[in-house]
């Protein structure tokens, strides 16, 4: 046996302390891209929120500094500084450097906590070039400093005595490690969304965010808690009843809070949280709520004789949830999440508790507010009628029927591969660009579907009307996984769905219409990371036989200066994809070796719901304000 292939004790690598975190950061924070970067802030803020949940903190300040660091300060009890007996080191040092060390395991220091693994702040420390902590407690101000997760020798010290009027608390400042993260540039809006959410979920806690780089700032404090959250989500919608329905209860130490309000919208918006964690994949709390909601509505509707138009059928869950905005928040002393990123709650007992709470409280609410109950049920009955009308049309969109139909083959130029992981579908704006794409593509793995004109705005129409649109039906059948509640991601025919539209205002509008369809009716595609936007170049610069492509005016000017000595042979402005010949389209936009794709993600479902309602809904003023606020951020727009 060669030494090269030897496998013995000498080949077993032991990663001490936080070394494992630096070696495999994505295991602890999900990724090393922008999402993982912002997760660092959330981990530190979650510790402050835990202090608030325990009743010791009511103010949290987050500051983005010009030097790239972030500070999180709270007025809680302060991290302990006394000596930890087992490690013979200050407790703050143990918390910052030892995984699974914290005050959240005995249910005494914290009855409820989001950071249950005890890895949060130590992971932040491990993934930072430098971290400083200032603690105000025990009558003194204490300071400690760490570099790449390791305590700096002699850095722990008592700085001074506290003033009589000074509050206790903790301030943590850290500098993310640029060798680990793809970017270390924090985005104000991303943090603002999460901090607003936390303020809604923790009524009475003031959370502020200050960006010293741009002088932007926001402060959030909501006494109404998740009631105000629902009002915020429904700001651009028309509610069917004025008051937000709210109920709460506690069973076996598990607290349940629910707020809901029905609107005249066609899209529902339900968001579930466990210990302040946004459980985007749902879990037992969401299942319990949905089950009880459907049962309560059907029980009341049957007792009042409101289902006579449905031929003896009951309302389905999808009927009841149409246009409904709800926030479910549970606080559990020992939650079971799936993975460190905690996107799904698994505690089986939570389902029964949420279900019984909703059945009792919402049932009573309906009895006491019959007008409100009837408004909600009338909307659900209307949705059920539309569902029945859509049933036949929906069957036509299933993959088998679609592939047997005569209309599809002429529109879809399919690829030769039948392996979804290797296949990609280009959804192309216009027949002209579609023709170039079909000629220029790699037929082995690239399929082309031209979309003619602007598809239906699905935000304003039910499924039966949506499925009458030929372009929508062609896209659904091409993808092959169905739509709505029948969507099955295991049936998708392509694991890369690339939206390829012109780099102008019309192209941006078409892309938004397509994204609205995918987000509202085929969201698992986006959640799985299967949806992309192509970024075709705006300019082609030629100089002495060389060709350069530029995505923006700035890129064009830089290329002219750096590659052409300020004197290009030719500068071509692409007005649209249809102007490119097949070779150009392949080289600039479709060739995997050269192209630029942007993966479409759903960072925050509540924020995304609200954005689509603003951009695609009926309310004009919020849309005007959104465009005014974000005009300078727009990309790919031909101004």
C-alpha positions as CSV (number, residue, x, y, z in Angstrom):
1,X,0.0,0.0,0.0
2,X,1.4,3.4,-0.9
3,X,1.7,6.0,1.8
4,X,-0.4,8.3,-0.3
5,X,-3.5,6.1,0.2
6,X,-2.7,5.2,3.8
7,X,-5.7,5.7,6.2
8,X,-4.8,5.5,9.9
9,X,-4.7,7.6,13.1
10,X,-2.3,10.0,11.4
11,X,-4.9,11.0,8.8
12,X,-7.6,11.9,11.4
13,X,-7.7,15.6,11.6
14,X,-9.1,17.2,14.8
15,X,-10.3,20.7,14.4
16,X,-9.9,22.4,17.8
17,X,-12.2,25.2,19.1
18,X,-13.5,27.5,16.4
19,X,-11.2,26.1,13.7
20,X,-14.1,23.9,12.4
21,X,-16.2,27.0,11.9
22,X,-13.6,28.7,9.8
23,X,-13.0,25.5,7.8
24,X,-16.7,24.9,7.0
25,X,-18.5,28.2,7.6
26,X,-21.6,27.3,5.5
27,X,-22.4,24.5,8.0
28,X,-23.1,27.1,10.6
29,X,-24.5,30.2,8.8
30,X,-25.9,28.6,5.6
31,X,-23.6,30.3,3.0
32,X,-20.6,32.7,2.6
33,X,-22.4,35.0,0.3
34,X,-24.4,38.1,1.2
35,X,-27.1,36.1,3.0
36,X,-24.5,34.4,5.2
37,X,-22.9,37.8,5.9
38,X,-26.1,39.3,7.2
39,X,-26.8,36.2,9.2
40,X,-23.9,37.2,11.4
41,X,-25.8,40.3,12.5
42,X,-28.9,38.3,13.1
43,X,-27.0,35.9,15.4
44,X,-25.8,38.7,17.6
45,X,-29.2,40.5,17.6
46,X,-30.9,37.3,18.5
47,X,-28.9,37.2,21.8
48,X,-30.2,40.7,22.6
49,X,-33.8,39.6,21.7
50,X,-33.4,36.6,24.1
51,X,-32.6,39.1,26.8
52,X,-35.8,41.0,25.9
53,X,-37.8,37.7,26.0
54,X,-36.4,37.1,29.5
55,X,-37.7,40.6,30.5
56,X,-34.3,42.3,30.9
57,X,-33.9,44.4,27.7
58,X,-36.2,46.8,25.9
59,X,-33.7,48.6,23.5
60,X,-31.4,47.3,20.8
61,X,-29.2,49.4,18.6
62,X,-27.5,48.2,15.4
63,X,-24.9,50.4,13.8
64,X,-23.1,50.0,10.4
65,X,-19.7,51.7,10.6
66,X,-17.7,53.3,7.8
67,X,-14.8,50.9,8.4
68,X,-17.0,47.9,7.5
69,X,-17.7,46.8,11.1
70,X,-21.1,46.4,12.8
71,X,-22.1,47.1,16.4
72,X,-25.0,45.6,18.2
73,X,-25.8,47.2,21.6
74,X,-28.5,46.3,24.1
75,X,-29.5,47.3,27.6
76,X,-29.8,43.8,29.0
77,X,-28.0,42.3,32.0
78,X,-24.6,42.1,30.3
79,X,-22.7,38.9,29.4
80,X,-21.2,37.4,32.6
81,X,-17.6,38.3,33.3
82,X,-16.9,36.2,36.4
83,X,-14.5,33.2,36.1
84,X,-16.0,30.0,34.6
85,X,-14.9,27.2,36.9
86,X,-14.5,24.4,34.3
87,X,-12.4,26.5,32.0
88,X,-10.8,28.9,34.5
89,X,-11.4,31.8,32.2
90,X,-13.8,34.7,32.2
91,X,-17.3,33.6,31.2
92,X,-17.4,36.1,28.3
93,X,-14.3,34.4,26.8
94,X,-15.9,31.0,27.1
95,X,-19.1,32.2,25.4
96,X,-17.1,33.8,22.6
97,X,-14.7,30.9,21.9
98,X,-16.4,27.6,22.8
99,X,-19.2,26.1,20.6
100,X,-22.4,25.1,22.4
101,X,-21.5,27.4,25.4
102,X,-24.2,29.7,26.6
103,X,-27.0,30.3,29.1
104,X,-29.7,28.7,27.0
105,X,-29.6,25.1,27.9
106,X,-30.9,24.9,31.5
107,X,-34.2,26.8,30.9
108,X,-33.4,29.0,34.0
109,X,-31.5,31.9,32.5
110,X,-33.8,31.9,29.4
111,X,-37.2,30.3,29.4
112,X,-37.5,30.9,25.6
113,X,-34.7,31.5,23.2
114,X,-34.0,31.6,19.5
115,X,-30.3,30.8,19.7
116,X,-30.6,27.3,21.1
117,X,-27.5,25.7,19.8
118,X,-25.1,28.0,21.7
119,X,-23.1,28.5,18.6
120,X,-24.3,31.9,17.4
121,X,-22.0,34.5,18.8
122,X,-19.0,32.2,18.9
123,X,-19.5,31.5,15.1
124,X,-19.6,35.3,14.5
125,X,-16.4,35.6,16.5
126,X,-14.8,32.8,14.4
127,X,-15.7,34.4,11.1
128,X,-14.5,37.9,12.0
129,X,-11.0,39.2,11.6
130,X,-11.6,41.1,14.9
131,X,-14.4,41.2,17.5
132,X,-14.7,43.5,20.5
133,X,-17.1,43.2,23.3
134,X,-17.9,45.9,25.9
135,X,-20.0,44.8,28.9
136,X,-21.6,47.0,31.6
137,X,-22.5,45.0,34.7
138,X,-21.5,44.4,38.3
139,X,-20.9,48.2,38.6
140,X,-18.1,48.3,36.0
141,X,-17.4,48.5,32.3
142,X,-15.4,45.5,31.0
143,X,-13.7,45.0,27.6
144,X,-12.4,42.1,25.7
145,X,-11.0,41.6,22.2
146,X,-10.6,38.7,19.8
147,X,-8.9,38.1,16.5
148,X,-10.2,35.4,14.1
149,X,-11.9,33.8,17.1
150,X,-9.0,33.7,19.4
151,X,-8.8,35.9,22.5
152,X,-6.0,38.5,22.5
153,X,-3.7,37.9,25.3
154,X,-4.3,40.3,28.1
155,X,-7.1,42.0,26.3
156,X,-9.8,41.3,29.0
157,X,-9.9,44.1,31.4
158,X,-12.0,46.3,33.6
159,X,-12.0,49.7,31.9
160,X,-13.7,51.8,34.5
161,X,-16.5,52.0,37.1
162,X,-20.0,52.6,35.9
163,X,-21.7,55.9,36.5
164,X,-24.7,55.8,38.9
165,X,-27.2,56.5,36.1
166,X,-25.6,54.1,33.5
167,X,-27.6,51.1,32.4
168,X,-26.2,47.6,32.2
169,X,-25.8,46.0,28.8
170,X,-23.6,44.5,26.1
171,X,-22.1,46.0,22.9
172,X,-20.5,43.7,20.4
173,X,-18.6,45.1,17.4
174,X,-17.2,42.8,14.7
175,X,-15.4,43.0,11.4
176,X,-16.4,40.1,9.0
177,X,-13.4,38.2,7.5
178,X,-13.0,39.1,3.8
179,X,-11.1,35.9,3.2
180,X,-14.2,33.9,4.1
181,X,-17.1,36.0,2.8
182,X,-17.7,36.7,-0.9
183,X,-18.7,40.2,0.2
184,X,-18.4,42.2,3.4
185,X,-20.7,45.0,2.3
186,X,-23.8,45.1,4.5
187,X,-27.1,46.2,2.9
188,X,-29.2,48.6,5.0
189,X,-32.5,47.5,3.5
190,X,-31.8,43.8,4.2
191,X,-31.1,44.4,7.8
192,X,-34.0,46.9,8.1
193,X,-36.5,44.2,6.9
194,X,-35.3,41.7,9.6
195,X,-35.1,44.2,12.4
196,X,-38.6,45.6,11.6
197,X,-39.9,42.0,11.7
198,X,-38.3,41.4,15.1
199,X,-39.9,44.6,16.5
200,X,-43.3,43.4,15.3
201,X,-42.7,40.0,17.0
202,X,-41.6,41.5,20.3
203,X,-44.0,44.2,21.2
204,X,-42.6,47.0,23.3
205,X,-38.9,46.5,22.3
206,X,-37.3,49.4,20.5
207,X,-34.9,48.4,17.7
208,X,-32.9,51.0,15.9
209,X,-30.6,50.7,12.8
210,X,-28.1,53.4,11.9
211,X,-25.9,53.4,8.8
212,X,-22.9,55.8,9.3
213,X,-21.9,55.2,5.7
214,X,-25.0,56.8,4.2
215,X,-26.5,58.5,7.2
216,X,-29.7,56.4,6.8
217,X,-31.5,55.3,10.0
218,X,-34.7,53.6,11.1
219,X,-36.3,52.9,14.5
220,X,-39.0,50.4,15.1
221,X,-41.2,49.9,18.2
222,X,-44.7,48.3,18.0
223,X,-46.9,48.1,21.0
224,X,-49.5,46.3,18.9
225,X,-47.0,43.5,18.1
226,X,-48.1,41.1,15.4
227,X,-51.5,42.9,15.0
228,X,-49.5,45.8,13.6
229,X,-47.4,43.3,11.5
230,X,-50.6,42.2,9.7
231,X,-51.7,45.9,9.3
232,X,-48.3,46.6,7.7
233,X,-48.5,43.6,5.3
234,X,-52.1,44.7,4.3
235,X,-51.1,48.4,3.9
236,X,-51.7,48.3,0.1
237,X,-54.7,45.9,0.3
238,X,-58.4,46.4,0.9
239,X,-59.4,44.6,4.1
240,X,-62.8,42.8,4.4
241,X,-63.1,43.7,8.1
242,X,-61.6,46.7,9.9
243,X,-60.1,45.1,13.0
244,X,-57.3,42.5,12.9
245,X,-58.4,39.3,14.6
246,X,-56.0,38.5,17.4
247,X,-55.8,35.7,20.0
248,X,-53.2,34.2,22.2
249,X,-52.8,31.4,24.7
250,X,-50.2,29.5,26.6
251,X,-50.2,25.7,27.2
252,X,-47.5,23.7,28.9
253,X,-45.1,26.7,28.7
254,X,-45.7,27.1,24.9
255,X,-47.1,30.5,24.0
256,X,-49.2,30.9,20.9
257,X,-50.0,34.2,19.2
258,X,-52.0,34.6,16.0
259,X,-53.2,37.7,14.1
260,X,-55.2,37.6,10.9
261,X,-57.2,39.8,8.5
262,X,-59.0,38.9,5.3
263,X,-58.6,41.1,2.2
264,X,-60.2,41.2,-1.2
265,X,-56.9,40.1,-2.8
266,X,-56.5,36.8,-4.6
267,X,-53.2,35.9,-3.0
268,X,-52.9,34.8,0.6
269,X,-50.0,35.7,2.8
270,X,-49.3,33.5,5.9
271,X,-46.1,33.8,7.9
272,X,-45.0,31.5,10.7
273,X,-42.4,32.2,13.4
274,X,-41.0,30.1,16.2
275,X,-39.0,31.9,18.9
276,X,-38.7,34.9,16.5
277,X,-37.2,32.7,13.8
278,X,-38.9,33.0,10.4
279,X,-39.7,29.4,9.7
280,X,-40.0,29.9,5.9
281,X,-40.7,26.2,5.3
282,X,-43.4,26.1,7.9
283,X,-43.7,23.3,10.4
284,X,-46.1,21.9,13.0
285,X,-47.3,25.4,14.1
286,X,-48.3,26.3,10.6
287,X,-50.0,22.9,10.0
288,X,-52.0,23.2,13.2
289,X,-53.2,26.7,12.3
290,X,-54.2,25.8,8.7
291,X,-56.1,22.6,9.8
292,X,-58.0,24.4,12.6
293,X,-58.7,27.5,10.4
294,X,-60.4,25.3,7.7
295,X,-62.4,23.4,10.2
296,X,-63.6,26.5,12.1
297,X,-64.7,28.2,8.9
298,X,-66.5,25.1,7.6
299,X,-68.2,24.5,10.9
300,X,-69.5,28.1,11.0
301,X,-70.4,28.1,7.3
302,X,-72.4,24.9,7.6
303,X,-74.2,26.0,10.7
304,X,-75.3,29.2,8.9
305,X,-76.2,27.4,5.7
306,X,-73.6,29.3,3.6
307,X,-72.3,26.4,1.5
308,X,-75.5,25.6,-0.4
309,X,-73.9,26.8,-3.7
310,X,-71.2,24.2,-3.5
311,X,-73.3,21.1,-4.1
312,X,-72.7,19.7,-0.6
313,X,-68.9,20.2,-0.7
314,X,-67.0,21.8,2.1
315,X,-64.5,24.6,1.6
316,X,-60.9,23.6,1.1
317,X,-58.0,25.1,2.8
318,X,-56.9,27.0,-0.3
319,X,-60.4,28.6,-0.5
320,X,-60.3,29.8,3.1
321,X,-56.8,31.2,2.8
322,X,-57.4,33.2,-0.4
323,X,-56.6,36.8,0.4
324,X,-56.0,36.0,4.0
325,X,-53.0,37.7,5.8
326,X,-51.9,35.9,9.0
327,X,-48.9,35.9,11.3
328,X,-48.5,32.9,13.6
329,X,-45.9,33.2,16.4
330,X,-45.0,30.5,18.9
331,X,-42.6,30.7,21.8
332,X,-41.3,27.3,22.9
333,X,-38.8,26.5,25.7
334,X,-37.3,23.6,23.7
335,X,-38.0,23.9,20.0
336,X,-36.7,21.4,17.5
337,X,-35.6,23.1,14.3
338,X,-34.3,21.4,11.1
339,X,-30.7,22.5,10.8
340,X,-28.8,25.5,12.2
341,X,-30.6,27.9,9.8
342,X,-33.9,26.8,11.4
343,X,-36.4,27.1,8.5
344,X,-38.9,24.5,9.8
345,X,-40.3,23.7,13.2
346,X,-40.6,20.0,14.1
347,X,-42.1,19.7,17.6
348,X,-45.1,17.4,17.2
349,X,-46.9,18.7,20.3
350,X,-47.0,22.2,18.8
351,X,-49.5,21.2,16.1
352,X,-52.1,20.1,18.6
353,X,-51.7,23.2,20.8
354,X,-52.0,25.6,17.9
355,X,-54.9,23.7,16.5
356,X,-56.9,23.6,19.8
357,X,-56.1,27.3,20.5
358,X,-57.3,28.3,17.1
359,X,-60.4,26.2,17.2
360,X,-61.4,27.6,20.5
361,X,-60.4,31.2,20.1
362,X,-61.3,31.8,16.5
363,X,-64.6,29.8,16.9
364,X,-65.6,32.2,19.8
365,X,-64.5,35.2,17.7
366,X,-66.8,34.1,14.9
367,X,-69.7,33.6,17.2
368,X,-69.2,37.1,18.7
369,X,-68.6,38.8,15.4
370,X,-71.0,37.2,12.8
371,X,-70.7,40.0,10.2
372,X,-66.9,39.6,10.2
373,X,-67.3,35.8,9.9
374,X,-69.7,36.0,7.1
375,X,-67.5,38.4,5.1
376,X,-64.6,36.0,5.4
377,X,-66.7,33.0,4.5
378,X,-68.3,34.7,1.5
379,X,-64.9,35.4,0.1
380,X,-63.9,31.7,0.6
381,X,-67.1,30.5,-1.1
382,X,-66.3,32.8,-4.1
383,X,-62.8,31.2,-4.2
384,X,-64.3,27.7,-4.2
385,X,-66.5,28.5,-7.1
386,X,-63.5,29.8,-9.1
387,X,-61.5,26.7,-8.1
388,X,-64.2,24.4,-9.5
389,X,-64.3,26.4,-12.7
390,X,-60.5,26.1,-13.0
391,X,-60.4,22.4,-12.5
392,X,-60.7,21.4,-16.2
393,X,-58.4,24.1,-17.3
394,X,-55.8,23.0,-14.7
395,X,-55.9,19.4,-15.9
396,X,-54.9,20.6,-19.4
397,X,-51.7,22.1,-18.0
398,X,-50.5,18.8,-16.5
399,X,-47.3,17.6,-18.1
400,X,-48.9,14.5,-19.8
401,X,-51.7,16.4,-21.4
402,X,-49.3,19.2,-22.4
403,X,-46.9,16.9,-24.2
404,X,-49.8,15.2,-26.0
405,X,-51.2,18.5,-27.2
406,X,-50.6,19.8,-30.7
407,X,-49.9,23.5,-29.7
408,X,-46.8,23.0,-27.6
409,X,-44.2,21.5,-29.9
410,X,-44.4,24.5,-32.3
411,X,-43.6,26.9,-29.4
412,X,-41.1,25.0,-27.3
413,X,-37.8,24.0,-28.8
414,X,-36.9,21.3,-26.3
415,X,-33.4,20.1,-25.5
416,X,-32.1,16.6,-26.1
417,X,-31.2,15.9,-22.5
418,X,-33.9,14.3,-20.2
419,X,-31.8,14.9,-17.1
420,X,-33.4,17.9,-15.3
421,X,-30.2,18.7,-13.4
422,X,-28.4,19.2,-16.7
423,X,-31.3,20.9,-18.6
424,X,-32.1,24.6,-18.8
425,X,-35.1,26.4,-20.2
426,X,-34.7,29.9,-21.6
427,X,-37.9,31.9,-21.4
428,X,-37.3,34.5,-24.1
429,X,-39.1,37.7,-24.8
430,X,-40.4,37.9,-28.4
431,X,-40.4,35.7,-31.4
432,X,-37.4,37.4,-33.0
433,X,-35.1,36.8,-30.0
434,X,-36.6,33.4,-29.7
435,X,-35.6,32.5,-33.2
436,X,-32.0,33.7,-32.6
437,X,-31.9,31.8,-29.3
438,X,-33.1,28.6,-31.0
439,X,-30.4,28.8,-33.7
440,X,-27.6,29.8,-31.3
441,X,-28.3,27.4,-28.4
442,X,-26.6,24.2,-27.4
443,X,-29.4,21.7,-28.3
444,X,-28.0,19.1,-26.0
445,X,-29.1,20.9,-22.8
446,X,-30.8,24.2,-23.7
447,X,-34.5,24.5,-24.4
448,X,-36.1,27.7,-25.7
449,X,-39.6,29.0,-25.0
450,X,-40.5,32.3,-26.7
451,X,-43.1,34.4,-24.9
452,X,-45.1,36.8,-27.0
453,X,-45.9,40.1,-25.4
454,X,-46.7,40.6,-21.7
455,X,-48.3,37.7,-19.9
456,X,-51.3,38.2,-17.7
457,X,-50.7,39.9,-14.3
458,X,-51.5,37.0,-12.0
459,X,-51.7,39.3,-9.0
460,X,-55.1,40.4,-10.2
461,X,-56.7,37.2,-11.5
462,X,-57.7,33.8,-10.2
463,X,-56.3,30.5,-11.5
464,X,-59.2,29.9,-13.9
465,X,-58.5,33.2,-15.7
466,X,-54.8,32.7,-15.5
467,X,-55.0,29.4,-17.2
468,X,-56.9,30.9,-20.2
469,X,-53.7,32.8,-21.1
470,X,-51.8,30.8,-23.8
471,X,-48.4,32.1,-22.8
472,X,-48.9,31.1,-19.2
473,X,-50.1,27.7,-20.2
474,X,-47.2,27.2,-22.4
475,X,-44.7,28.0,-19.6
476,X,-46.5,25.8,-17.1
477,X,-46.6,22.8,-19.5
478,X,-43.0,23.3,-20.5
479,X,-41.8,23.3,-16.9
480,X,-43.9,20.1,-16.4
481,X,-44.6,20.3,-12.6
482,X,-48.2,21.6,-12.5
483,X,-49.3,24.8,-10.7
484,X,-50.6,26.0,-7.4
485,X,-51.4,23.3,-4.8
486,X,-50.7,20.6,-7.4
487,X,-47.2,21.8,-8.1
488,X,-44.6,19.0,-7.6
489,X,-41.0,20.1,-7.8
490,X,-39.9,16.5,-8.4
491,X,-41.6,16.7,-11.8
492,X,-39.7,19.7,-13.1
493,X,-38.1,19.1,-16.5
494,X,-35.4,21.8,-16.1
495,X,-33.5,22.8,-13.0
496,X,-32.4,26.1,-14.5
497,X,-35.2,28.3,-15.7
498,X,-33.7,31.4,-17.2
499,X,-35.7,34.5,-17.9
500,X,-34.1,36.3,-20.9
501,X,-35.7,39.7,-21.6
502,X,-34.5,43.0,-23.1
503,X,-32.5,45.4,-21.0
504,X,-35.2,48.1,-21.1
505,X,-38.3,49.1,-19.3
506,X,-40.6,46.7,-21.2
507,X,-38.2,43.9,-20.6
508,X,-38.1,44.6,-16.9
509,X,-41.9,44.6,-16.9
510,X,-42.1,41.3,-18.6
511,X,-39.6,39.8,-16.2
512,X,-41.6,41.1,-13.3
513,X,-44.8,39.6,-14.7
514,X,-43.0,36.2,-15.1
515,X,-41.6,36.4,-11.6
516,X,-45.0,37.2,-10.1
517,X,-46.4,34.0,-11.8
518,X,-43.5,31.9,-10.5
519,X,-43.6,33.4,-7.0
520,X,-47.3,33.2,-6.5
521,X,-48.0,29.8,-8.1
522,X,-44.7,27.9,-8.4
523,X,-42.8,29.3,-5.5
524,X,-40.8,26.1,-4.8
525,X,-38.9,26.8,-8.0
526,X,-37.5,30.0,-6.6
527,X,-36.9,28.4,-3.1
528,X,-35.0,25.6,-4.7
529,X,-32.8,28.1,-6.6
530,X,-34.0,27.0,-10.1
531,X,-34.9,30.5,-11.4
532,X,-32.4,32.9,-12.9
533,X,-32.4,36.2,-14.8
534,X,-30.1,36.5,-17.8
535,X,-28.1,39.7,-18.1
536,X,-27.5,40.5,-21.8
537,X,-24.9,43.1,-22.5
538,X,-26.0,46.6,-23.5
539,X,-22.9,47.5,-25.5
540,X,-20.4,45.8,-27.7
541,X,-17.0,47.6,-28.1
542,X,-14.6,46.7,-30.9
543,X,-10.9,47.7,-31.1
544,X,-8.2,46.3,-33.4
545,X,-9.9,43.0,-34.0
546,X,-10.9,42.5,-30.3
547,X,-14.5,42.5,-29.1
548,X,-15.6,43.4,-25.6
549,X,-19.1,43.4,-24.1
550,X,-20.3,45.8,-21.5
551,X,-23.3,45.4,-19.2
552,X,-23.6,49.1,-18.2
553,X,-22.6,52.5,-19.4
554,X,-19.9,52.5,-16.7
555,X,-18.5,49.2,-18.0
556,X,-18.5,50.6,-21.5
557,X,-16.6,53.7,-20.5
558,X,-14.1,51.7,-18.6
559,X,-13.5,49.3,-21.5
560,X,-13.0,52.2,-23.9
561,X,-10.5,53.8,-21.6
562,X,-8.6,50.6,-20.5
563,X,-8.8,48.4,-23.6
564,X,-9.1,50.9,-26.5
565,X,-6.9,53.8,-25.3
566,X,-10.0,56.0,-25.5
567,X,-10.4,55.4,-29.2
568,X,-12.6,52.4,-30.0
569,X,-13.1,51.2,-33.6
570,X,-16.8,50.7,-33.0
571,X,-19.3,51.0,-30.2
572,X,-22.6,49.1,-30.8
573,X,-25.6,49.7,-28.6
574,X,-27.9,46.6,-28.4
575,X,-31.5,47.9,-28.3
576,X,-32.9,44.4,-27.7
577,X,-32.2,40.7,-27.8
578,X,-33.8,40.5,-31.3
579,X,-31.0,42.7,-32.7
580,X,-28.4,40.0,-31.9
581,X,-27.6,37.3,-34.4
582,X,-27.5,33.7,-33.1
583,X,-23.7,33.7,-32.6
584,X,-23.8,37.0,-30.6
585,X,-26.7,35.8,-28.4
586,X,-24.8,32.6,-27.7
587,X,-21.5,34.2,-26.9
588,X,-22.9,37.1,-24.7
589,X,-25.9,35.6,-23.0
590,X,-26.3,31.9,-23.3
591,X,-22.8,30.4,-23.3
592,X,-22.2,29.0,-19.7
593,X,-18.5,30.1,-20.0
594,X,-19.3,33.7,-20.7
595,X,-22.8,34.6,-19.6
596,X,-23.9,36.4,-16.5
597,X,-26.9,35.0,-14.6
598,X,-28.5,36.3,-11.5
599,X,-30.2,33.7,-9.3
600,X,-33.6,34.8,-8.0
601,X,-34.0,34.2,-4.3
602,X,-36.7,34.8,-1.7
603,X,-34.8,36.2,1.2
604,X,-37.8,37.1,3.2
605,X,-41.3,35.9,2.3
606,X,-43.2,38.7,4.1
607,X,-41.2,41.4,2.4
608,X,-41.5,39.7,-1.0
609,X,-45.3,39.4,-0.5
610,X,-45.6,43.0,0.2
611,X,-43.4,44.0,-2.7
612,X,-45.4,42.1,-5.2
613,X,-48.6,43.5,-3.8
614,X,-47.2,47.0,-4.2
615,X,-45.8,46.5,-7.7
616,X,-48.6,44.4,-9.2
617,X,-51.7,45.3,-7.1
618,X,-54.4,47.9,-7.6
619,X,-53.2,50.6,-5.2
620,X,-51.5,53.3,-7.1
621,X,-50.0,55.6,-4.4
622,X,-47.9,52.9,-2.7
623,X,-46.5,51.9,-6.1
624,X,-45.6,55.6,-6.9
625,X,-43.8,55.9,-3.6
626,X,-42.0,52.6,-4.1
627,X,-40.7,53.7,-7.5
628,X,-39.7,57.1,-6.1
629,X,-37.8,55.5,-3.2
630,X,-36.1,52.8,-5.3
631,X,-35.5,54.5,-8.7
632,X,-31.8,55.0,-8.1
633,X,-31.4,51.2,-7.3
634,X,-32.9,50.0,-10.6
635,X,-30.9,47.7,-12.7
636,X,-31.1,46.8,-16.4
637,X,-33.4,49.8,-17.1
638,X,-32.8,51.8,-20.3
639,X,-33.0,55.4,-19.0
